[in-house]
Amino acid sequence: MSIRRFPILPKPKNLPKRSSIPNGKEGDRNFDDLAHRFKRNVYDRLKGDIRLAVLQRDLQQWLPEAFNFDGAVDLHGGDFSACKPLKILDAGGGQAQFSCLLAEQGHQVTVCDISSEMLSLARDNAAQLQVEDRMTFHLESIQDFCAEHPQSFDLILCHAVVEWVVEPQLLLERLVSSLKNDGHLSLTYYNVNGIKMKNLLRANFQKILDEDYQGYRGSLTPTFPRQPEDVHQWLAKLPLELLAESGIRCFHDYILEPDQRVLEPEKQLELELRFSQQEPWRSLGRYIHVFSKQSFA
Ligand SMILES: C[S@@+](CC[C@H](N)C(=O)[O-])C[C@H]1O[C@@H](n2cnc3c(N)ncnc32)[C@H](O)[C@@H]1O
């Protein structure tokens, strides 16, 4: 599978004004001050390639109409005739790296986020891929946006957000309320077991004994790493049927030597894809991808 990389854009000189909603719902983490570091540390690296590759493979398997084309996502010259455009919400979509790929497939994508900085980079990405006409951007919290748009979307992506919000159950309720009948939710969350494993491998035993997993202010380690059992319980209370799960970065982040972490990227990618749906590797994923369908049964 080949992965599209975004060209590295120069850092804008005149940054747009900071969001007038500094923290979204009180305490939710606005990424205005993290936007460029997030891009450099995740999407400009193999980390980001693995994230996009697993998500793309999962959606190809679990919702084939999202990706009609096998393998590479370079669709220029591809055949759109078989493609039924979906209405997609990228909730807390940040720089929209993944949802831009879905817009490339011909789908209509709405991105909402509380960070104007992240949305500005999302617009740049959409422009690079020439998909602006299929994307709209809203500077608004997910909670408010979803309350204003009930039963509106065929597919909602909420990737790497629940670990940054104070009231995750409210967030999930709002997301589900914005799904159309039979709509799908693609949720990823930061798995606390991944951070425990990493600390064990580094012999940081006191951190584990203190249950000290929160990132410090200004770090890319989430404020609320999530326990998979908690997320499962929250989802089980909602009108959803859980369809499938996979792990994202099941071994890459555990490679202790930074120099070795960048070795043989193609082989790492292939193995990450292979292990992401097999236990025990799946449960060790730095992120867990849960795919559900709205169901009132
Ligand atoms: C780790 S980034 C993930 C971005 C993107 N979903 C991805 O997977 O690359 C988390 C994003 O959630 C946004 N965010 C946090 N709380 C939010 C909320 N309540 N409503 C909307 N966006 C929120 C942040 O501003 C940030 O852009």
Ligand as a Chemical Component Dictionary entry (heavy atoms), coordinates in Angstrom:
data_LIG
# 
_chem_comp.id                   LIG 
_chem_comp.type                 NON-POLYMER 
_chem_comp.pdbx_formal_charge   0 
_chem_comp.three_letter_code    LIG 
# 
loop_
_chem_comp_atom.comp_id 
_chem_comp_atom.atom_id 
_chem_comp_atom.alt_atom_id 
_chem_comp_atom.type_symbol 
_chem_comp_atom.charge 
_chem_comp_atom.model_Cartn_x 
_chem_comp_atom.model_Cartn_y 
_chem_comp_atom.model_Cartn_z 
_chem_comp_atom.pdbx_ordinal 
LIG C1  C1  C 0  -4.458  15.217 18.636 1  
LIG S1  S1  S 1  -5.332  16.348 17.634 2  
LIG C2  C2  C 0  -6.066  15.220 16.456 3  
LIG C3  C3  C 0  -6.366  15.877 15.145 4  
LIG C4  C4  C 0  -6.909  14.927 14.067 5  
LIG N1  N1  N 0  -8.186  14.364 14.446 6  
LIG C5  C5  C 0  -5.911  13.841 13.762 7  
LIG O1  O1  O 0  -6.196  12.652 14.068 8  
LIG O2  O2  O -1 -4.860  14.156 13.228 9  
LIG C6  C6  C 0  -6.730  16.772 18.657 10 
LIG C7  C7  C 0  -7.589  17.892 18.052 11 
LIG O3  O3  O 0  -8.811  17.994 18.798 12 
LIG C8  C8  C 0  -9.143  19.362 18.908 13 
LIG N2  N2  N 0  -10.125 19.458 20.007 14 
LIG C9  C9  C 0  -9.946  19.206 21.329 15 
LIG N3  N3  N 0  -11.112 19.331 21.988 16 
LIG C10 C10 C 0  -12.049 19.667 21.064 17 
LIG C11 C11 C 0  -13.451 19.922 21.126 18 
LIG N4  N4  N 0  -14.135 19.858 22.265 19 
LIG N5  N5  N 0  -14.092 20.235 19.975 20 
LIG C12 C12 C 0  -13.417 20.314 18.800 21 
LIG N6  N6  N 0  -12.098 20.081 18.679 22 
LIG C13 C13 C 0  -11.424 19.745 19.807 23 
LIG C14 C14 C 0  -7.809  20.038 19.119 24 
LIG O4  O4  O 0  -7.835  21.425 18.849 25 
LIG C15 C15 C 0  -6.942  19.261 18.117 26 
LIG O5  O5  O 0  -6.964  19.857 16.837 27 
# 
loop_
_chem_comp_bond.comp_id 
_chem_comp_bond.atom_id_1 
_chem_comp_bond.atom_id_2 
_chem_comp_bond.value_order 
_chem_comp_bond.pdbx_ordinal 
LIG C1  S1  SING 1  
LIG S1  C2  SING 2  
LIG S1  C6  SING 3  
LIG C2  C3  SING 4  
LIG C3  C4  SING 5  
LIG C4  N1  SING 6  
LIG C4  C5  SING 7  
LIG C5  O1  DOUB 8  
LIG C5  O2  SING 9  
LIG C6  C7  SING 10 
LIG C7  O3  SING 11 
LIG C7  C15 SING 12 
LIG O3  C8  SING 13 
LIG C8  N2  SING 14 
LIG C8  C14 SING 15 
LIG N2  C9  SING 16 
LIG N2  C13 SING 17 
LIG C9  N3  DOUB 18 
LIG N3  C10 SING 19 
LIG C10 C11 SING 20 
LIG C10 C13 DOUB 21 
LIG C11 N4  SING 22 
LIG C11 N5  DOUB 23 
LIG N5  C12 SING 24 
LIG C12 N6  DOUB 25 
LIG N6  C13 SING 26 
LIG C14 O4  SING 27 
LIG C14 C15 SING 28 
LIG C15 O5  SING 29 
# 
